Structure formats: structure tokens, C-alpha cells
Amino acid sequence: MWKSVILILCVIQYAHSATNPPCPKIKQTGQCLGLPKTDKCQTNSECGLYEMCCPKECGKECTSKRKSGICPTFTDKPLSFCSVARIGSGCGGNDDDCSGTKKCCPDICGSRQCKEPAPKDRPECPSFPKNIPCFVYQHDCSHEKECPQGQICCGVTCGIGCAKPVKPNPPKPRQGVCPPVPKDDPNVCNLVDVRYDCDTDSDCTERNKKCCGTPCGGRACTSPIKGDRTGCPPCSNSQPSTGCPACIQYQQLCNSDKECNRGHLCCFNPSCGTSCKRTYGR
């Protein structure tokens, strides 16, 4: 009984489509050159629930709104960076603009780029029952920009839909400090394909790596610093010192320099863990 009730609520809540993406760009192949165009639809109401009527090379056709999956998250750049970078979009807003399984996803500076879908839900997504039979697979969003304000795009009982985020339990960080990231060069960031391979350390399959920031706002699984570094108190020997005391319990109090105040570095102590220290020698 309760399964039927949840199923009905699921269909009611997620059956309506969120903001429709724009139609894909028309690909000119020449197959209809000189022939009259034939429309197979006129309005979206003539297409399936997750299709829309779009112009194609040979006339209007019912087109899938979205490819399967959710776009990966990204860290946007400040206006001062975007005004110099002039980053252009690699797709027009529809997943069919991208090859293979890639989706047209929001990216830094208001651009859109073709990206592989995220391998799993964001940590802020609530959990939904998954063992309930579904008659229809919903796909109401690809990213939070297609959701009402205050909601994010998540996997739900019967597919993918918008949901209110929850405060996740913070995953336990792995030992070590992420290497420092050089200052972004807008001219370089405009040319490279920024990768977003992870959100947390637990996303890294190699257990000796951490999820760290990379140039141009990306994230990747990286070998952390687990020893002395310039600017931190030396801790390579086993003897405790003023700058590098001995501790009973290891604590990971920072993961990168970005988590520390100005003039401080995230330093590693094999005995105590990581913590923000004033730049050594000042």
C-alpha cells in the first residue's frame, strides 16, 4: 500500500518538466538539399513527455530534451576574471549539441561546455527509495539552473528531478595537503578543457590521493604533500619542536592553503596532522 502511495506522489511531483532546454543546433549534412521540408510536428504537445518539437535540417521533428545523467558541479570565477577571459560556449544549451554521452552543461563565466555526466549524485542530494517499481522514467533536469530556486538536480525514485538539498555528513578527508595551485591565467583557461574528476577525497579510487583544486577551477585526484614544504615548520625528524609538536591524535584541520588565512599555509605534521601555520621565518 505505502509503495503505491509513494509511487503516485513521485509521479505527481516529478512528472511536470522543468525549464525546457533550447532546441539543438541544426546540423547541415546536405541530405535535404533542394527537397521540400516536411514537418513531423508543430508543437511540443505532439511529442512525448520528455521530447520537444524542434527544427531539423529536413523539417521539424520530435527531439529528446536531455541525455541521461546530471551535469557535474563547478566553481565559478569572479567577474574580474571573466571580463578578461572572454570564455566562449562550446554548445548552445541542448545535449544533442555534444557528441556521445556528453551533455551541454553550465560552466565558468556563464558559458556552456560539453561534459561527461557526473558519476554520482552531489552530497547535498537527499536519499530516495530506489526499490519501488516505476512506470515512467523522469528526467526533469540536468543541472540546478533548470530547478526552482533553492532546489538542486538529483537522482530521485523514478529518475532525475529537482529536490531540496540536505546538509550532508562531511566525508572524512584523507591525510596530506593539496599542492598549491598557480594563479589562473585567463588566456590559458580560455583554451584548455577544464576537468572535474571529483568532489571529495572519497571519489578518488586510489586511496593515496586527495581531491584537489587544479588551474582554471577544476578538480582532480592528486598526490598530496606529506612532508616538509617551503614556508612550513620542518617536521621531517621524529623529535618534537616549537613549530612541530608531538601529538597523541592525528587531526586533519586543513586540506589546502585556500582554507587558511592570508600569510598562513596548510602544513603537515606526521604526528598531529594538518593545520594552518604562519609562513615559517616571518
C-alpha positions as CSV (number, residue, x, y, z in Angstrom):
1,M,0.0,0.0,0.0
2,W,2.7,2.5,1.0
3,K,4.7,1.7,-2.1
4,S,1.7,2.7,-4.3
5,V,1.3,6.0,-2.4
6,I,4.9,6.9,-2.7
7,L,4.9,6.0,-6.4
8,I,1.8,8.2,-7.1
9,L,3.5,11.1,-5.2
10,C,6.7,10.6,-7.1
11,V,4.8,10.8,-10.5
12,I,2.8,13.9,-9.4
13,Q,5.9,15.7,-8.1
14,Y,8.3,15.0,-10.9
15,A,6.0,14.4,-14.0
16,H,6.0,18.1,-14.8
17,S,9.0,19.2,-16.9
18,A,11.3,21.9,-15.6
19,T,12.5,24.7,-17.9
20,N,12.9,23.2,-21.4
21,P,16.4,23.5,-22.8
22,P,16.8,25.2,-26.2
23,C,16.5,23.2,-29.4
24,P,19.8,21.7,-30.7
25,K,21.7,23.4,-33.4
26,I,20.7,22.4,-36.9
27,K,23.4,20.1,-38.4
28,Q,23.7,20.8,-42.1
29,T,24.6,17.5,-43.8
30,G,23.2,18.3,-47.2
31,Q,20.8,15.3,-47.3
32,C,17.8,17.5,-47.8
33,L,19.3,20.0,-50.2
34,G,16.8,21.0,-52.9
35,L,14.0,19.0,-51.3
36,P,10.9,20.5,-49.6
37,K,10.9,20.4,-45.8
38,T,8.4,18.1,-44.1
39,D,7.3,18.8,-40.6
40,K,6.6,15.8,-38.4
41,C,5.3,18.0,-35.5
42,Q,4.2,21.6,-34.9
43,T,4.1,21.9,-31.1
44,N,5.6,20.2,-28.1
45,S,2.2,18.7,-27.3
46,E,2.5,16.4,-30.3
47,C,5.7,14.8,-28.8
48,G,6.4,12.5,-25.9
49,L,6.7,13.7,-22.3
50,Y,10.4,14.2,-22.5
51,E,10.6,15.4,-26.1
52,M,10.1,18.7,-27.8
53,C,9.3,19.8,-31.3
54,C,12.5,21.3,-32.9
55,P,13.5,22.4,-36.3
56,K,15.9,20.0,-38.1
57,E,17.6,20.0,-41.5
58,C,14.6,18.4,-43.2
59,G,11.8,20.0,-41.1
60,K,10.5,19.9,-37.5
61,E,10.9,16.6,-35.6
62,C,10.3,15.4,-32.0
63,T,13.7,15.6,-30.3
64,S,14.8,14.3,-26.9
65,K,15.1,17.1,-24.3
66,R,18.1,15.7,-22.5
67,K,20.6,12.9,-22.5
68,S,20.8,10.7,-19.4
69,G,22.7,12.0,-16.4
70,I,23.3,15.1,-14.3
71,C,25.9,17.8,-15.1
72,P,29.0,17.9,-12.8
73,T,29.3,20.8,-10.4
74,F,31.8,23.6,-10.9
75,T,33.3,26.6,-9.1
76,D,32.6,29.8,-10.9
77,K,35.1,32.6,-11.4
78,P,34.8,36.3,-10.2
79,L,33.7,39.0,-12.7
80,S,37.2,40.4,-12.8
81,F,38.4,37.1,-14.2
82,C,35.5,36.6,-16.7
83,S,35.8,40.1,-18.1
84,V,39.3,39.3,-19.2
85,A,39.0,35.6,-20.1
86,R,36.1,36.0,-22.6
87,I,35.3,32.3,-22.4
88,G,33.0,31.2,-25.2
89,S,30.5,28.4,-25.1
90,G,31.1,25.0,-26.8
91,C,27.4,24.2,-27.1
92,G,24.2,26.0,-27.4
93,G,22.3,24.6,-24.5
94,N,21.0,21.2,-25.8
95,D,22.7,17.9,-25.1
96,D,22.4,17.0,-28.8
97,D,24.9,19.7,-29.5
98,C,27.5,17.4,-27.9
99,S,28.9,14.1,-29.1
100,G,28.5,10.7,-27.5
101,T,27.2,10.7,-23.9
102,K,28.4,14.2,-23.2
103,K,25.9,16.8,-22.0
104,C,25.7,20.6,-22.6
105,C,26.4,21.9,-19.1
106,P,26.8,25.3,-17.4
107,D,30.4,26.3,-16.9
108,I,32.5,29.2,-15.6
109,C,31.7,32.8,-16.7
110,G,28.2,31.9,-17.9
111,S,29.5,29.6,-20.7
112,R,28.2,26.2,-21.6
113,Q,30.6,23.3,-22.4
114,C,30.2,19.6,-23.4
115,K,31.0,17.4,-20.3
116,E,30.5,13.8,-19.3
117,P,27.7,13.5,-16.7
118,A,28.7,13.3,-13.0
119,P,29.4,9.7,-11.9
120,K,27.1,10.1,-8.8
121,D,24.8,12.5,-7.0
122,R,26.0,15.5,-5.1
123,P,26.5,15.0,-1.4
124,E,23.7,17.6,-0.8
125,C,21.1,15.4,-2.5
126,P,18.5,13.7,-0.2
127,S,18.1,9.9,-0.3
128,F,15.1,8.5,-2.1
129,P,13.7,4.9,-2.0
130,K,15.0,3.0,-5.0
131,N,13.2,-0.4,-4.7
132,I,9.8,0.9,-6.0
133,P,8.5,-0.1,-9.4
134,C,8.3,2.9,-11.8
135,F,6.1,3.1,-14.9
136,V,7.8,6.2,-16.3
137,Y,11.5,7.3,-16.0
138,Q,11.5,11.0,-15.3
139,H,14.3,13.3,-16.4
140,D,13.2,16.8,-15.4
141,C,16.6,18.5,-15.1
142,S,20.3,18.2,-15.9
143,H,21.6,20.9,-13.5
144,E,20.3,23.2,-10.8
145,K,19.7,26.1,-13.2
146,E,16.7,24.1,-14.5
147,C,15.3,23.8,-11.0
148,P,13.2,26.2,-8.9
149,Q,15.3,28.5,-6.6
150,G,16.5,26.7,-3.6
151,Q,16.5,23.2,-5.2
152,I,19.2,21.1,-6.9
153,C,19.1,18.4,-9.6
154,C,19.3,14.9,-8.0
155,G,18.6,11.3,-8.7
156,V,15.0,10.6,-7.4
157,T,12.9,7.4,-7.0
158,C,11.8,7.4,-10.6
159,G,14.6,9.0,-12.4
160,I,16.1,12.5,-12.1
161,G,14.3,15.6,-10.7
162,C,14.6,18.7,-8.6
163,A,14.8,18.3,-4.8
164,K,15.5,20.4,-1.8
165,P,19.2,19.9,-0.7
166,V,20.1,18.5,2.7
167,K,23.2,19.1,4.8
168,P,25.5,16.2,4.1
169,N,27.6,14.4,6.6
170,P,31.1,15.7,5.7
171,P,33.2,12.8,4.3
172,K,36.4,12.1,6.2
173,P,39.3,13.8,4.4
174,R,42.4,11.8,3.6
175,Q,45.8,12.7,5.1
176,G,48.1,15.2,3.5
177,V,47.9,18.7,1.9
178,C,46.8,19.5,-1.6
179,P,49.6,21.1,-3.7
180,P,49.3,24.8,-4.2
181,V,47.5,25.9,-7.4
182,P,49.1,28.6,-9.5
183,K,47.2,31.8,-10.2
184,D,44.8,31.3,-13.1
185,D,45.7,32.9,-16.5
186,P,42.5,33.9,-18.3
187,N,44.2,33.5,-21.7
188,V,45.2,29.9,-20.8
189,C,41.8,29.0,-19.2
190,N,40.1,30.1,-22.4
191,L,41.9,27.4,-24.3
192,V,42.0,24.3,-22.1
193,D,39.3,21.7,-21.3
194,V,38.9,22.0,-17.6
195,R,38.2,18.7,-15.9
196,Y,36.1,18.0,-12.8
197,D,37.0,14.5,-11.8
198,C,36.0,14.6,-8.1
199,D,34.1,16.4,-5.4
200,T,35.6,14.8,-2.3
201,D,38.6,12.6,-1.4
202,S,36.4,9.5,-1.3
203,D,35.7,10.0,-5.1
204,C,39.4,9.1,-5.7
205,T,39.8,5.4,-6.4
206,E,43.5,5.5,-5.5
207,R,43.4,5.7,-1.7
208,N,46.7,7.6,-1.5
209,K,45.2,10.6,-3.4
210,K,43.1,13.6,-2.5
211,C,40.5,15.6,-4.5
212,C,42.4,18.9,-5.0
213,G,41.8,22.1,-6.9
214,T,43.5,22.5,-10.3
215,P,44.1,25.5,-12.5
216,C,41.1,27.2,-14.1
217,G,38.7,26.0,-11.3
218,G,38.8,22.3,-12.0
219,R,39.3,19.4,-9.5
220,A,41.3,16.2,-9.9
221,C,42.6,13.3,-7.8
222,T,46.2,14.4,-6.8
223,S,49.0,13.0,-4.7
224,P,49.1,15.2,-1.6
225,I,52.1,16.7,0.2
226,K,53.1,14.6,3.2
227,G,56.3,16.1,4.3
228,D,58.2,19.3,4.7
229,R,57.3,22.2,2.4
230,T,58.8,25.7,2.0
231,G,57.3,28.1,4.4
232,C,56.2,25.4,7.0
233,P,58.0,24.4,10.2
234,P,60.3,21.4,9.4
235,C,58.7,18.2,10.7
236,S,60.7,15.5,9.0
237,N,62.5,14.3,12.1
238,S,60.8,12.4,14.9
239,Q,61.9,15.0,17.6
240,P,59.2,17.5,18.6
241,S,60.0,21.2,18.3
242,T,58.2,24.5,19.0
243,G,56.9,24.7,15.4
244,C,56.2,21.0,15.1
245,P,55.0,19.5,18.4
246,A,54.2,15.8,19.1
247,C,50.6,14.9,19.4
248,I,48.6,11.9,20.6
249,Q,45.8,12.2,17.9
250,Y,46.1,13.0,14.2
251,Q,43.7,15.8,13.1
252,Q,43.1,17.0,9.5
253,L,42.3,20.7,10.2
254,C,43.0,21.9,6.7
255,N,43.4,20.4,3.2
256,S,44.8,23.3,1.2
257,D,46.2,26.8,1.6
258,K,42.8,28.2,0.5
259,E,41.4,27.1,3.9
260,C,43.9,29.3,5.7
261,N,44.1,33.0,6.5
262,R,46.4,35.3,4.5
263,G,50.0,34.8,5.4
264,H,49.4,31.2,6.6
265,L,50.0,27.9,4.9
266,C,48.4,24.5,5.4
267,C,51.2,22.5,6.9
268,F,51.7,18.7,7.6
269,N,52.9,17.2,10.8
270,P,53.2,13.4,10.8
271,S,52.2,13.3,14.4
272,C,49.5,15.9,14.7
273,G,48.0,16.1,11.2
274,T,47.5,19.3,9.2
275,S,46.9,22.8,10.4
276,C,47.2,26.4,9.3
277,K,50.6,27.9,10.3
278,R,52.0,31.4,9.8
279,T,54.5,31.3,7.0
280,Y,57.7,30.0,8.6
281,G,60.5,32.5,9.1
282,R,58.3,35.6,9.2
